[in-house]
Amino acid sequence: MKCKICERKAESEFCKFHKISYENLVKKFEEWKKSMDISWLEYLKMLQDNPYTGVWVKEVIQYLLSKESNGKTEKIKKHSNV
């Protein structure tokens, strides 16, 4: 199986680099959500515009936002198989 973002070898949807980035996005969103009233999409767009957000994280965000715009809503949950 190949990563949906970069075509690297993957055991699930993402390669190990994009998987870690996705897991960190989800984990940090839970912290942000506790601190502010922010939606998942607002959070992703805010990080996408942040110049300090890493390349792999931005690639994951771009992938998630493209899924969202195509009507495939990304649910927030902890994935053991992502």
C-alpha positions as CSV (number, residue, x, y, z in Angstrom):
1,M,0.0,0.0,0.0
2,K,1.2,3.5,-0.7
3,C,0.7,6.8,1.2
4,K,-2.3,8.8,-0.1
5,I,-0.1,11.9,0.0
6,C,3.4,11.1,-1.1
7,E,3.3,7.5,-2.6
8,R,5.8,6.2,0.0
9,K,5.3,2.7,1.4
10,A,2.6,2.7,3.9
11,E,0.8,0.1,6.1
12,S,-2.4,2.1,6.1
13,E,-3.6,5.5,4.7
14,F,-0.3,7.3,5.4
15,C,3.4,6.7,5.4
16,K,5.1,6.9,8.8
17,F,5.9,10.6,8.4
18,H,2.4,11.7,7.4
19,K,0.9,9.3,10.0
20,I,2.9,11.0,12.8
21,S,1.9,14.4,11.5
22,Y,-1.8,13.4,11.4
23,E,-1.7,11.9,14.9
24,N,-0.1,15.1,16.2
25,L,-2.8,17.2,14.5
26,V,-5.5,15.2,16.2
27,K,-3.7,15.3,19.6
28,K,-3.1,19.0,19.5
29,F,-6.6,19.7,18.3
30,E,-8.0,18.2,21.5
31,E,-5.8,20.6,23.5
32,W,-6.8,23.6,21.3
33,K,-10.5,22.7,21.6
34,K,-10.2,22.7,25.4
35,S,-8.7,26.2,25.4
36,M,-10.8,27.9,22.7
37,D,-14.0,27.4,20.8
38,I,-12.6,26.3,17.5
39,S,-13.8,23.7,14.9
40,W,-11.7,21.1,13.2
41,L,-11.8,23.0,9.9
42,E,-10.9,26.3,11.5
43,Y,-8.0,24.6,13.3
44,L,-6.7,23.1,10.0
45,K,-7.0,26.4,8.1
46,M,-5.3,28.3,10.9
47,L,-2.3,25.9,10.9
48,Q,-2.2,25.8,7.1
49,D,-1.7,29.6,7.1
50,N,0.9,29.5,9.9
51,P,4.5,29.9,8.5
52,Y,5.8,27.8,11.4
53,T,3.7,24.7,10.5
54,G,6.0,21.9,9.1
55,V,5.9,20.7,5.6
56,W,4.5,17.2,6.4
57,V,1.8,18.7,8.6
58,K,0.8,21.1,5.8
59,E,0.7,18.2,3.4
60,V,-1.7,16.3,5.7
61,I,-3.8,19.4,6.2
62,Q,-4.0,19.9,2.4
63,Y,-5.1,16.3,2.0
64,L,-7.7,16.5,4.7
65,L,-9.1,19.8,3.3
66,S,-9.3,18.3,-0.2
67,K,-11.2,15.3,1.2
68,E,-13.6,17.8,3.0
69,S,-14.2,19.8,-0.1
70,N,-14.9,16.6,-2.0
71,G,-17.6,15.7,0.5
72,K,-15.7,13.1,2.4
73,T,-15.8,14.6,5.9
74,E,-12.9,13.6,8.0
75,K,-14.1,12.6,11.5
76,I,-11.9,13.3,14.5
77,K,-11.0,10.1,16.3
78,K,-8.0,8.3,17.4
79,H,-7.0,5.9,14.7
80,S,-4.8,3.0,15.5
81,N,-4.7,2.0,11.8
82,V,-4.0,5.4,10.2
